[in-house]
Amino acid sequence: MLISSGCVSMAYTKDPLEQYLISQQPELALSQLEQQQHKTRDQALYHLNKATLLRMQGNFSDSNVELETAKQISIKLEGLSLREQATAITVNDAMRSYLPPAFERAMLYCLKIINYLELNDIDAARVETLQLDVFLKQNFENKEPPFARYLSGLVFEANKEFSDALIGYRKAYQAYKNAKQVVPKQLQADLLRLSQHQGLDEEHQKYLEEFKLTRWPKQSDLNQQGEFVTIIFNGLVPHKHETAINAQDPRSGQLHRIAIPFYEKRKSQVETMQISGMNQSDHGEIFAALDQQAEANLSEQMPGIITRAIARVSVKNNLSDNMEKQSPLLGLVTNIAGFISEQADTRGWYSLPQEILLSRIALPPGDHTVDIKLKNTANAIVAKKSSKIIASQQQKQFYSWHLPASTITSKRDDHARITYSATISHRIH
C-alpha cells in the first residue's frame, strides 16, 4: 500500500560559500562562514572549511591549527554515544555529530602535510606523515587513497629518506592498482628511479616490463638539482542532495517518508596543467579523484542509511499510533512531525577539490621563473601564474593553487536514485 500510493521528491540545498569559492574570493567566503551559526554537532565541518579557506589565502599555519582541531574532534567522535545513535533511529541521521568519513579525514592529514611543506617545515610534515600512516592502516584495508600514499613518499624523499620514499611509492602504486585506476606516469618514473638507485634490480626490471617507459630522471642527476612540485586543487567536490519517497497509507491515512542522500554530478573548468621553467616542462597528471572517493564512500554507507531510514518509519508509526490512542489530534500532529523530521544527511566537506593534479620539474641551482598554465578541454588557458623561486641543490619547493571553478552538470544521479528507491521498496514490502 505504501509503495502503490507513494511518490518521489527531491530537495536541493545551495551552499552559500560556493559562489565566493568559484569566484576566487576565499576571504569573503571565510567572512560568510564566520557569520553563519554552527551547531555543536557540526563543529568538525566548521573547522575543516575554515582550514581550507585559510590555506587558500596562504595562511598555512592557522590552517593547520583548524585542521588539528577538526582532527581532535573526529577522534572523540569515533566512539559514538548511544544517545546519538538513538537520535539517528528516531529522528534522522543529520541529528548526529558530523564525523568526517575516512576519505575526508585522510585529506585532513594530507592538507596538514602540504601546509607544512609549503612552510618548508619538513620535520613537521614527516611527523604528520607518520600519523597518516597509522590512520590509513587503521581505517583502510585494500582501498587506501593513492594520493595519501604518494604524498607520504614525497615527504620522505624531501627528507632524503629514499628507502622509506620507495615504500610510500610502492603503496601508492598498489593503491592505484586496487582502485583499478591508471598509475600516473610520474609515479612510474619515481618507482623506476628509486628502485634503480637502491640497487633493487629485480624490482626495477619488473617496473621496466610493466611501464614501458624509455626515459626517467636518474637519482644521481636529481641530486645535483632542485625540484619544484606543484599541486593543483581543481574544482569542487560534488554536493549531496536529498531524494525521498513520500506516501500515505490509504487505510490509516498516516504519512510516511523515507529520505536518502545522493550526489550531484560536477565538471571542473580545468582539464590539464602545464608547468615550465628553464627549458623544462611537465603537463602534470591527476593524482586524486575526490569526487569518485565521495561517491564510493556513500555507496558503502547506503545499506546502513537505508536500514536506519526504514527503522525510523516503524518507530515513528508506533509513536503516532500510541499518541492516537490518547487523542486523534495528537496522533495526527505526531505523524506530521515525524514526516517533516525525516531528512537525509547531506553534510560534507564541500570546500575540498574535485580532483588533485600534481607536477614535478627539476631545475638547476639558481634563480628561476616558473610558469603555471591551466587549460580547459579546448586547450585554452583559463588561468596562469608565474612564480619566482631560488632552486637549491637537493631541495624540493612546494607550491599549491586552488582553482574551485566548476559547474554542475546534473543534480540527479538517476541510476543511483532508482537503485536505492528499488532497494527501499523491496525492504518495505
Secondary structure, 3 states (H helix, E strand, C coil): CCCCCCEEEEECCCCCCHHHHHCCCHHHHHHHHHHCCCCHHHHHHHHHHHHHHHHHCCCHHHHHHHHHHHHHHHHHHCCCCHHHHHHHHHCCHHHCCCCCCHHHHHHHHHHHHHHHHHCCCHHHHHHHHHHHHHHHHHHCCCCCCHHHHHHHHHHHHHCCCHHHHHHHHHHHHHHHHHCCCCCCHHHHHHHHHHHHHCCCHHHHHHHHHHHCCCCCCCHHHHCCCEEEEEEEEECCCCCEEEEEEEEECCCCCCEEEEEEEEECEEEECCCEEEEEECCEEECCEEEEEHHHHHHHHHHHHHHHHHHHHHHHHHHHHHHHHHHHHHCHHHHHHHHHHHHHHCCCCCCCCCCCCCEEEEEEEEECCEEEEEEEEEECCCCCEEEEEEEEEEECCCCEEEEEEEECCEEEEECCCHHHHHHHHHHHHHHHC
